[in-house]
Amino acid sequence: MLITFTVACSNEMDLETEQEKDSEETDDDSNAEKEENGEVDNSEQAEQESESRETSNNEDPKEMNEGKVIAENLEQPWEIAYLEDTFYISERTGSIASIKEGELTRKPVEFDQSLSNQSEAGLLGIAMPDDFKETNTAYAYYSYQEDEDFFQRVVTIKESDGSWQETSILLDKIPGGQFHQGGRIEIGPDKKLYITTGDATVPELSQKLDSLAGKILRMNLDGTIPDDNPFNNSYIYSYGHRNPQGLAWGPNNEFYATEHGSEAYDEINEIKPGYNYGWPIIRGDEAAENMETPVIHSGEDTWAPSGMAYYRGNFYFASLRGEGLRKFDPINETQDIIISDAGRVRDVLAAEGGVYIITNNTDGRGDPSRDDDKLIFIPIPENQLH
């Protein structure tokens, strides 16, 4: 979805220095980073939460690369939503940061269950319906622990003066695991809610139609199953996914998703109802009957792709391992790096004149600067458009 407003931009340089990653590292933090980046499948849990920091709004936004820093000191941000004049950014630590006219306000979310501290877990996706200003009610996806088991659920949350509260459960018991929690939620052009789920570090679940793991799910905004879903009485829209984290639609409702691969082989897939995307049976250019190969994949390189947005002919997706923003050209089926050295990038939001990104350096896997994490506007030049 394209939001229409303008933001000034600058050509000043203020890049963070790229941190070299030692491929021989075996410490827990390195293994956790490699797991999200698709380099290992069986590393031990390692996630050190960064200390929370107060945000100062008294200074002018700093200029960075060819973009503009809109907000700083976000705490492990996951998803950007925008409605009318306000950004809403979910933070894995359990808060939603709202940014209006340059001022950041952080409110905790009061969930019925305690947030899981598993790697890649916490408060993940949020989505704002068109009637939010009237109802103060939005959608969220979060991870929790019950006895020795880990799960995710999709809920409604309502904003009040000092906090948000979980108000209803739309879908529960989505499998969680050591890694691979999925977590992106988006309201599609058809006004349905789409949800990505990971394989919960149990790859065979992705092929099972009686499991919600390793899937893209689709529901009505009231939590019921749409009549036109591809499988009878099921939320499952597509399956055979490893850990999809980005969803976006083109101008003709063509639907794409980003997905973390195993030992590289990250993917962009065109999503069609009822299709099987092959994990863990095939990857890359491998083929099998009734399974889809990706539109493009990273081969032996690693993108670690996350959130994605469509803007004027191309899809732009966050790159965690590549520490930047990438462009996917659906006509030529190519991808290029657009911004590098910004640090880990988690999500992308399209706007008039370019896209917004959020960095994700404070999640225990990056190398945060003093003011991380940031919301940054990146202008897209005319020569990059179709």
Secondary structure, DSSP 8 states (H G I E B T S, - for coil): --B-------------------TT--SHHHHHHHHHTTS-SS---------------SS---EETTEEEEE---SSEEEEEEETTEEEEEETTTEEEEEETTEEEEEEEE-SS-B--STT-SEEEEE--TTHHHH-EEEEEEEEEETTEEEEEEEEEEE-SS-EEEEEEEEEEEE--SS-----EEE-TTS-EEEE---TT-GGGGG-TT--SSEEEEE-TTS---TT-SSTT--EEEE--S-EEEEEE-TT--EEEEE--SSS--EEEE--TT-B--TTT--TT---TT----SEE-TTS---EEEEEEETTEEEEEETTTTEEEEEETTTTEEEEEEESS--EEEEEEETTEEEEEE--TTTTS---TT-S-EEEEE--GGG--
